[in-house]
């Protein structure tokens, strides 16, 4: 796992000696070929990234909000921010979200003034 050693070395060089939380590192265990990492299921042998079930459920609940129903023409700023943040997270596992991000950020920019 040379890449992990290189990553840790670079993190220490950039952010300093308190960057790596050793307690959390030991709690999470050794690096594995398939594991939950930064909230995403990573399978390094297959080269796949996927969302865990909890994140999928969170997305279903978020997108079922009345403000996001078909035909709704006004979305509160906070709701748009939540959707944009969720989509930004999900695009790590699903590239189909990337084109949507531009529209969401444009809405947020226009709402911000």
Secondary structure, 3 states (H helix, E strand, C coil): CHHHHHHHHHHHHHHCCCCCCHHHHHHHCCCCCEEEECCEEEECCCCEEEECHHHHHHHHHHHCCHHHCCCCCCCCHHHHHHHHHHHHHHCCCCHHHHHHHHHHHHHHHHHHC
